[in-house]
Amino acid sequence: MTMFLLMLCSVFGYNKVIPAHLGLVFRSFTQTYSSRLKQDVPVDESSRRWWDRLLQELAWVMTNGESKTEIMVAISRQKIALALVICSIT
C-alpha cells in the first residue's frame, strides 16, 4: 500500500468523507495523525510538536511538482532532509 493510499484511507476512516482536493487530504491527515492516530506512541513532547510542521512541509514538497497537476507520491531522501532543515530553521 502506498503512503498516499494509507493517508487517504486514514482520513476517510476518521472523517467519513473523501476530501475535495489533495491539499485537504494532506491537511486532514496531519491533523488526524497528530491528534488521534499516534497519541499512544511514547515520544518526547518537543518532538510531537514538530509533527504538524514537518508533515505540512512534506505535503508541500509532494504537491510542488513540475506542473500544477503533478504530485510526487514518493520523494527522495534529499528532499525529506531538506524539509527537515527548513522546519528546524523556521
N, C-alpha and C positions, 0 to 999 in steps of 0.2 A: 504494500500500500504506500503510495507516495505521501510525502509530508502534506502536500496541498489537500489531498483527499482526506487525510486524517484531520486536518484543520476544519475543512468544510463539514465533515461528519460530526465533529465535536460541537461546532457552532449550532448545527441543526438539532443535535441532541438536546442542547440546553434551551434554545430559543424556539424550536419547532417551526422555524421559518428559514428559508434559504435567502440570504442577503441579496439585495438587488444588484450590487456590483462588487467587484473584487476588493475595493477599499473597505467596504463594510465587512467583508469576510475577515480581513486581517484585523480590523478594529475590534470586531466582536470576539475573535479568537484571543487577542491579547487581554481583553477584559475578562473573558471566561477562564483563561489559563491562570492568570494570577489570582483571581478571586475565588475560583471554585475547584479547578482541576488539581492544582498542586499545593493546596493548603496543608496537606499532611506530610509533605516532603521536608525532612529535617535539614534546613539550610540556615545560614546566618541571615538575620533580618535585613542587614545592609545589602546583601546580595539580592534578596527578594525585591527590594525597592528598585533595582536596576532592570528587572524583567520587562516592565512595561516599555521603558525607553528603548531597550535593546530589541525587543520584538517589533516595535514600531519602526526602528531603523532598518531592521532586516526586511520588513514588509515593504518599505520604501525602495530598498535596493532591488527586491524581487520584481517590483512593478515598474521600475525605471529602465525599460529596455530601449532598443533602438527606435521603435515606433510606439505610438500611443496604445496600440493593441497588443504589444508584445509583453509577455510576462516570463520570468525565469523561474521554472519550477525547482531547479537546482542551481545553487550558486557556489562559486569556488571558495576554498578556504581563505584565499587572499581577500575576497570581498567580505567575508564574515569577519576576518581580522580587522579590516578597515572599519567596519561597522562598530566593532568593539572599541576601537581607538576613538572614533567620533563620539560614541556615547560617554567615554571616560573623560573627554575634554569639554563636553557641553554641560 
